[in-house]
Amino acid sequence: MRTLVSFVLLATALGARAADDPVGAAMKLYEKRRYEQAARLVEEARLDGERGAQAQLVLGMIYLRNADLHEAFARTAAAAQLDYLDKLARAGGEGRSRYARLFLAEALLARGNAREAARHFERARADSGLESRYRAIAAIGLGSALWTQRSPERASELWAAAGDAAEPRLARAAAQGRAGFVDPQSLRRLADDAAGRARELSPRARRYVIEIYLAAGAPEQALAVARAGDLGAASYVERFRSAEGTAKAIVFYDLALLTDLAQLYRELARRRLEQAAADARVKPTAEYYLAEALSGLGENDAAAGMAQAFLARSQAPAQYRERARARLAVISYRKGKREEAERTWAAMAESPDPEVLAAAVLGCAEAQAQCAKVLARADKAAEAGDARRAPQLGFALGSYYLRKQDYPRAIAYMEAGRDKSNKNKIEANDPEMLAGLAEAYYRTKKYSEGLEIFFEMSQEFAVVRQIQEAMQAVYSMEQRSAGDVRIL
C-alpha cells in the first residue's frame, strides 16, 4: 500500500503540504484504510485547476478501494448468510420462520443463482403467512429471476401485477431498472421523490432507491441516500413464539446491499478518474486506475485501452507497469485468449520482486485460471519467507486458494502475510485480506476467529454487522439446535 501511495504522491506532485490540506490529509486516511473518512474530506473540498484534478484522482482511488472491499464483504457475507438462511428455511414446525425463504431467494439472486432463487420466490409468493407487501416483493423477485433466465414476458406480467404499495413500487422500479426495462428519466423522478424522505425510508426501501439511482446513472445521488441511513440496520425483524412458547426474534439483512455498494463505489471511482484524466498533469496515473475500475465494471475493451495507454508511457514505474500487464492479461483471459494470458503471468512470475509475483497470482485468482507455473513459483517463494516480507504475496496466494476452496492453504498464506502484532487492525493489514481470511475461517468452522475480525472492522464499516449476525447465528446453530437460536 505505501509504495502505491508514494507513486501517486510523486505522480500528482502532492508532496509535503500544509497540515490543513484536505487532499494530503485524505491520503493519510487512505493509507490507514479509513475510506469513508478520507472520501468526505475530499468531497467537501473546493479545489480548482491542478489541485482539483489531484483531488479527483485521489477520490477515485478511495472509491475504487472501497468498491473492492465491499465486494470482499459480499463474498464473505454470502458464505455465512446462504448457510444460515437455508437452515432457517428448511426448519419445520409451528415456530418456523416464514420470512427466511424470501430472504434466501433474494440472497441467491444477488449471488447470481437465478434458477434456485426462482424456486424459493415461488414458494414465498404463495405463503399466505407473509404480509401482502412481502408477497408482492416475492413476485417482483421472481420476475427478476425469470428475466435473468430470459423469460421477459413472464417477468413483465409479474412486475405489472405486483400492485402499487410503497415498497413494492420501489422494488419494481429497481428490478425494471436493472433489466433496462424503464427509461432513466422515469427512474430518476421516482428516486428523487423517495430520496426527499431519505431519513424516513426503511433499510429495504433505501436499498431500492440506491439501486434505482444506479440504474438511472446517478451514483452521487445514490451515495447521498446510502449515507442518510444506518448501513448496519436490519432489513426486517421477525418476532414470534415457538411451539414451546419461547419468544424468538430473527434478524434479516439484505445481502444485495453489499453488492449495490460495491457497484456504487466503482461507478463513482470511474467518474472521478475520468475527470482527473482530463488534466494532462495527472492523466497517466488516472489511466492506471481507470483500467482497474473499468475492468471491474465489465467494460473490458475500454479497460484494455487504458492499461495500454499507461504502458505506452516510458516514465511509468516498473512495478506499476507489471501490475498493468497483469490487468491486461486478466482482460485477455476473459476474452478467450487464455494461453496468451497465462504466458504473461508466467513471465511475470520469473521476477525476483515478490510484489510483481503477487500481481501475477492475483491476476490468476481474479480470472480463476489454473496458472500451474505461476503457483509453483509463488508457493516456493512463500516457503522461503517472501509472504512474511511482502504481505501482498500472502494475500495473493490466500485469495487464489480461497477461490479454489482450499481453505487450509488460504488461511496459512494469509496468516503468514498478516501483521502479528496488530492482526485485525485495518491500519496494519489490507482489509480485503482480512475479509477473505474471515471467510476461510468460517469455511473451516473457526467461527470465533472470523467474528474477531469483523468485530474490529465494524468500528469503521457498519455494514459488516450483517456478516457478524449471520456468522454468529450459524455458530449458535452448530452449538445448539436451530430451535434454540435467538438473534438480537
N, C-alpha and C positions, 0 to 999 in steps of 0.2 A: 504493500500500500504506500509506504513512504517514498519509494522510488517513483511510483506513478505520480504522486503529488509533486515531487521535486521537478519532474518533467513538465507538468502543467505550469508550475510556478515559473520555470525558465521560459517556456513557450509563450506565456502570456505577459511576461515581464512584471509579474506581481511583486516578486521580491519582498524586501522588508518595507512595510508600510506603517503608517501611523496606527497606534493601538485601536483607534476607533474606526478603522477602515472595515466596512461590512464584508467586502469580498475576502480580505485576508482572514478576518475572524471566522467567516464561513468555512474557509479551507481548513482551519484548525479543527472545527467541529466535524468536518467531513473526515479528517484523519481519525477522529475518535468514533466514527460511525454514528454520530448524532445527526442523522439525516434530516429529520423534521426541523430541528432547531437551526441547522445550517441553511435549509431552504428558506425558512421565514426571514432570516437575516438578509438574504439577497433579494427576496421578493419585495421587501419593504424599502429597499434602497432605490434611489432615483439617480441613476448614473447615465451619462451620455458619452458618445464618442468611443474611444478605445476602452475606457473603463466600463462603459456599458456593454461592449462586446465581451470583455473579460467576465463580467457578471453573468451574462447569458451562458457563456461556456461553463462556468463553474456550476450554475444552477442546473444545466443539462447533465453534468456529471453526477450531481447529487441525486437527481431524479432517476438516472439510469441505475445507480447502485441500489436505490430504494426499490426499483422495479425488480431487479434480480433477487433482492432479499425477500420480497413478498411472493415471488414465485417459489422460492425455497420454503417459505412458510406454508404455501398452499400444498406442496408435495407432502410435507410432514403432517399437516392437518388432515389430509386425505387418508393417510395411513391409519391414524387413530379414529377419525370420525366414521369412516366407512365400516370399520370393525364394530364400533360402538353402536351405530345406528342399525346395522344388520342384526346385532344381538337383540336390541330392543324390538325390532320389527318381527323377529322370529318368536319372541316370548309370547306365550299364550296366557290364558286365564282371565279372570274377571278384571284384574288390576293392570292389564297390559296397556302400554302406551298406544294411543290412537294416532298420534302425530309423527311417530318415528318413521313410518313408511313414507310420508310426504317428504320429510327432510332427507331420507335416504335417497329417494328418487331425485331430488334436486342436487344432492351431492354427486350422485352418479353422472348426472347430466353435466355438471360443472367439470367433471374429470374426463368427459368425452365418451362415456359408455351410454349412448342414447338408447340402445336396444333394451338393456336391462332397466334403465330409468323408465322407459315407457311402460314396462310391466308393472312397476310399482306405482307410477302415476295412475294407471287404470284402476288399481285397487283402492288407492286413496280417494280417487274421484267418486268411487261407488260406496264409500264408507259413510253411512248416514250419521255416524257419531261425530264426524268433523263438522265444525261450523261451516255455514254455507260459503263464506268468503274463501275458506281454505279448500273447499271442494272446487270452487271456481278457479283458484290458483293451480290446483292439480290438473284441471282440464287445460289450462294455458301451458303448463309444463309438458303435458302430453303432446300438445300441439307443437311445441318446440322440439321435442324428441322426434316426432314424426317428420317435421320439416328437415331435420338433420338427416333422416333416413330417406329423404327425397319423396315425401308424400305431401306436397304443398296443398293440395285441395282439401285433404282431411284436416291438415293443420289450420287452414283458414277457417274451416267450419267450426272447429273447437274454439278458436280465438273469438270468432264473432258471437258465439253462444255463451260467452263467459260472463255476461252481464256488465253493469256499469258502476258497481260499487267502487269505492276509492282505491283500495289496494289492488283488486283485480284489474282495474283500469290501468294502473301504473304497470302492473305485471304484464299485461297485454302489450302495452306500448314498448316496454323493454324487449319483449320477445320479438315483436314485429321489427323493432329497430335492429336487433342483431341479425335478423333474416333479410334486412334491406327491403322490407315489405311496405314501409311508410317513408314518405319524403322527410328529409332532415328538418325542414321548416316547421312541419306539423309537430314533430317530436320536440323541437326546441320550445315551441309555445306551451306544450303540455308540461315540460320540465320546468320552465320558468314559473308557471303558475304554482306548481308544487314547491319549488325552491323558495318561494316567498314565505312559505310556512316551514322552512327547513328545521327549525328547532323544535317544532311540534311533530315532526314526522316520526313514525315508528322506525326501528332499525331496518325492518324489512322494506318499508316504503322508501327509506333513504337509499338503500341499495338499488332499488329500481330506478330512482331518479339519477343516480350516478351512471347506471347503465344506459339510460335514455340520453343523457348528455354525451356520453362517449359515442353512442350511435349517431348522434347529431353533429359530431365533430366539434364539441365544445368541452375539451378537457379541463380548462381553467374553471369553468362553472361547476364541473363535476368535483373538482378538488375543494371548492368552497363548500359544497354540500357535505362532502366527506368530513371536513373539519368542523362542521356545525354540530355534529353529534358525537357520542361516545362510541368509538370503534370497537370497544370491548364489550358493548351491551349485547345481551342475548336477543335473538330474534323472537323467541317465544318461550314461555314457561308453562308447562303443562302440570296442573295440580289435580290430584285425585286420591282416592283411598284404595288400597289393595284389598284383596278378598279378606285378609286378616284384619282389616280396619286400620292398617298403618298408613299414615299420611305420606304421600310421595310428591316430590317436585322434581321434574326433569327439565333441564335447561337445554334449549336447542339453539344452534348458531347456523348462520348461512355460510357454508364453505365457499360459495361463489364470490363472497365479498373479497376474499384474498386474491382470487384471480382477477376480479374487477380492479382492485387497487394496483396490481402488477401492470395491467394494461394501461391504467390511468397514468401511472408514473412514467411508463415507457413512451406514451403519446406526448406527455409534457416534455420529456427529455428530447424527443425528436424535434419538437417545435423550438425549444430553446437553442439546441445545437444548430438548427438551420439558421436561426437568427444570428448566432455567433459566426457561422461560416460565411456570412455576407461581408464580414470585415476581413480584409486580406491579412491583417496582423495576427489573427487567431485562427484563420481558416485551416491551416494544417492540423492543428490539434482537434478542432471541431470535426474534421473529416474522420479522424481516427475513431472518435466516439460515435459519430453518426453511423459508421459501418456496423458497430455493435448494436445500436438502437434499432436500425432498420432491419438487421438480421433477426432480432428478437420479435419484430412485428411481422415477420414472414415476407418482407419485401427484399428478396434475395438479389435481384438484379441491381437495384439501387444500392444495396449494401456492398455488393461487389465493386461497383463503380467508386464508392467512397474509399474502400480499402485500397483499390488500385491507385487512386489519386494520392493517397497518403504514401504508398510505397514508391511512387514516382518522385518523391521529394528526397533528394540525396542527404539533406541535413537531418532527417528523422533519426532519432537514436536507435541503435541496433536492436536493443531489447524490444522496443515497440514495433519495429519492422517485423520482428519474428512473430509477435502477437497478431499483427495484421495478416501475416502469412497464414497463421493458424486459423484465423477467421475466414479467410478466403477458401481454405481447404474445407471448412465446415459447409460453406455455401456450395462448393463443388460437389461434395458428398451428397448433399440434399438434391442436387440437380442430376444425380446419376453417375457422376464422374468419380466413382469410388476408388478405383485404383490410383488415379491421379492424386486424390486427397490423401490416401494412405502413404504414398511416396513422399508427399510434402511433410507429413508428420514424422515419418521415419527419418528423413533428412534432418529435421529439427532435433530429433532425439539424440543425434550424434554430438550435439553441442555440449561443451563442458559446463555451461551455465545451467544450474538446476531450475531457474525460473523459465528459461526457454523450454527445457524439458517439460516443465509443468504446463506451459501453454499448449504443447503438443498433446499431453494427456487430457487436458480439459477439452480440447477440440474433439478428441476421440470420444470422450464421455458425452459431450453435447450432441454429437452426431450418432451416438450409440453404435459406433464402429468397433470391430474386434481389435485391430491395431496390435497384433501379437508382438511385432518387433519393438514397437514403442513401449509396450507394457513390460517386456523383458528388460529393456534398458532402464526403465523407471524403477522397477522392483529392485534391480541391482543397486541403483543409486540410493534408494531409500534404505536398503540394508547397510550401505556404507555410511549412513548417518545424514544424508543430504536432506531428508524430511525434517530433521530437527534443526538443521542450519538454515533451511529455506522452507518455512511453513507452507508456502504456496504449493510445493510438491506434495506434501502430506494431504493438503486439501484436494488437490487434483486427483491423486490416486484414490483417496477416500470417496470422492464423487464418482469416479469410474466404477469402483466396486459396489457402491451403493446402488447404482443403476443396474448393475449385473446381479443384484440381490445376494451378493457375497458379503453379508453384514459383518461377520467377524473381521474380515480383512479391512472393510471400510472403517470400522472402529479403530483397528490397530494403526492404520495410516493417519487418520485424523487426530487420534490421541498423540501420535508422535509429533505432529506439527502444532499441537496446542501449547500455549504458554502455561507451564505447570504451576507457576506462582499465582496466576490470575486466570484460572482455567475456564471460567464462564463470563469473564468481563469482555464486553464488546470492544473496549478500548485496546485490548491486548490480543484479541482474536477476531478473525473475519466472522461476522455474524452469520453469513451464508454457511460457513463451515460448521458453526455451532448448531444451526438448524438441521443440517444434514446428519451431524453426529447424533442429535436427539432422535432423529428418525431411526437411525441404525440401533440406538439403544432400545427404542420402542420395539423394533422388529425382533430383538433378541430378549425381550421381556425384562430389560433393565429399566424399569419404569422410573425408579427414584432418580437415576442419573439424568434421564431425559427431562423430568419435571424440574430438577435443579437448574438446568439450562434455561428453561422457559420462565422460571420464577425470576431469574436475574434479568432476562431480556424484557419481561413485562414492564419493567420500570421505565423503559424507553419506548416500547412498542405495545400499546394497549391491545391491539388486535390479536396478540398471541394468547389472550385469555381463552379463546375458543379451543386452541390446541391444548392448553392446560386442562380444561374441563373434560375434553374427550379422553385424554390420556389418563387422567385421574379416574374417570368413570370405568375405563377398561381395566385399570389396575384394581379397582374395587371389585369388579366382576370376577377377576382372576382370584381374588382373595376370598370372596363370598359368592353366594348365589345371586343371580341377576335381580331376584325379587327383593334383596336386601339393600340394593343400591339407593342412595339418596344423594342427589346433587343439589347444592346451593351453598 
